[in-house]
Amino acid sequence: MKAPILRRAVLVALPLTLLAAVAPAQAKAPVLHVTKSVVIKAPAAKVWSIVHDFGKLTWVPAVKTSKADKGNHPGSVRHLDLGGPVLTEQLIRYDARHMTYTYEIQHTANNMKILPVRDYVSTISVHRLGANETRLVWSGHFRRLDLSAHPKKGEDNAAAIKAISGIYESGLANAAKLAAQ
């Protein structure tokens, strides 16, 4: 009679113990935020014409080719050729009227080999400041790849922020250059 009671106690306690072991590790991996922007001496419509196409992210220097299966429609999956590895992202929201869209990096083993982030969601938006002045904003939130309390070098907060910041900065600088042409 005591064996079934003990067995039930173990079956209840084991999942709770495992949950308690995982929760602190994830609690140590905060949501990280990066926002970069650039003011461009060009009309908002011109800037939007450079960045508006979800399937065409080639204005970002690291992207060699880019295509999306459903264009600018939510649910569209974009494949970014980075000169070897291919990153996949999915469009969440698209609003041409307000010149903004939001997408996420799909959670796949391949994508996690390319960038040291997980749970990544990003928004690109164009803001008219004047007739010939526009702010282009690229912002994202994500967590580092290694969720453990002591992440491996290259999979920590600093590596995640550095990787995303570098992509945003180079893309914004190139978009400004293209708008000036």
C-alpha positions, -999 to 999 in steps of 0.1 A, spaced: 0 0 0 29 24 7 45 18 -27 17 33 -48 16 64 -25 53 68 -28 51 63 -66 24 90 -69 45 114 -48 75 109 -70 53 114 -102 40 147 -88 74 159 -74 96 151 -104 79 175 -129 79 203 -103 116 197 -96 124 199 -133 103 231 -137 121 247 -107 155 238 -123 146 254 -157 128 285 -145 158 302 -128 179 297 -160 153 313 -182 148 341 -157 185 350 -161 180 355 -198 162 389 -200 144 403 -230 169 425 -247 160 455 -268 178 473 -296 165 504 -314 185 522 -340 174 551 -362 187 575 -388 174 608 -400 175 610 -438 172 641 -460 146 626 -483 108 624 -484 92 597 -464 77 581 -496 112 577 -510 125 561 -479 95 538 -477 101 528 -513 135 515 -503 124 495 -473 88 486 -479 91 453 -497 93 425 -471 107 402 -498 135 425 -507 158 431 -478 188 436 -501 192 472 -489 209 456 -459 246 449 -470 248 415 -453 219 402 -474 229 388 -508 194 378 -520 160 380 -505 126 366 -514 93 361 -497 67 335 -506 36 358 -501 50 393 -506 38 418 -480 10 397 -466 11 386 -430 23 350 -428 47 355 -457 80 337 -451 112 355 -462 145 336 -471 176 357 -467 208 345 -483 237 358 -463 263 344 -487 260 308 -475 236 304 -446 199 312 -453 179 329 -425 141 325 -425 118 352 -411 80 355 -411 59 387 -415 36 393 -386 20 427 -395 22 450 -425 8 486 -427 17 505 -458 -5 535 -448 15 540 -416 48 528 -433 56 500 -409 59 463 -407 68 437 -380 84 403 -385 100 375 -365 129 352 -371 115 317 -372 126 295 -344 147 268 -362 180 251 -354 195 266 -386 185 302 -377 200 298 -343 233 288 -359 233 321 -379 224 346 -352 230 343 -314 193 352 -306 159 336 -300 124 349 -296 133 377 -320 106 402 -332 115 433 -351 98 464 -366 109 487 -394 91 520 -396 93 553 -415 84 586 -399 79 618 -418 96 647 -400 92 673 -428 87 676 -465 123 664 -471 133 648 -438 125 613 -426 134 591 -396 139 555 -404 136 533 -373 146 496 -369 138 481 -335 137 446 -321 134 426 -289 148 391 -284 167 369 -259 202 356 -261 207 322 -276 220 305 -245 193 308 -218 215 293 -190 226 313 -160 262 313 -173 259 315 -211 287 305 -234 308 333 -249 292 343 -282 258 333 -270 255 358 -242 237 392 -240 266 412 -253 269 390 -284 232 391 -291 231 429 -288 262 433 -309 250 411 -337 216 428 -340 230 463 -336 255 457 -364 228 446 -388 205 475 -379 233 501 -382 247 489 -415 211 486 -430 201 520 -419 233 536 -432 228 519 -466 191 529 -468 202 565 -461 228 562 -489 203 548 -513 177 576 -505 204 602 -513 208 589 -548 
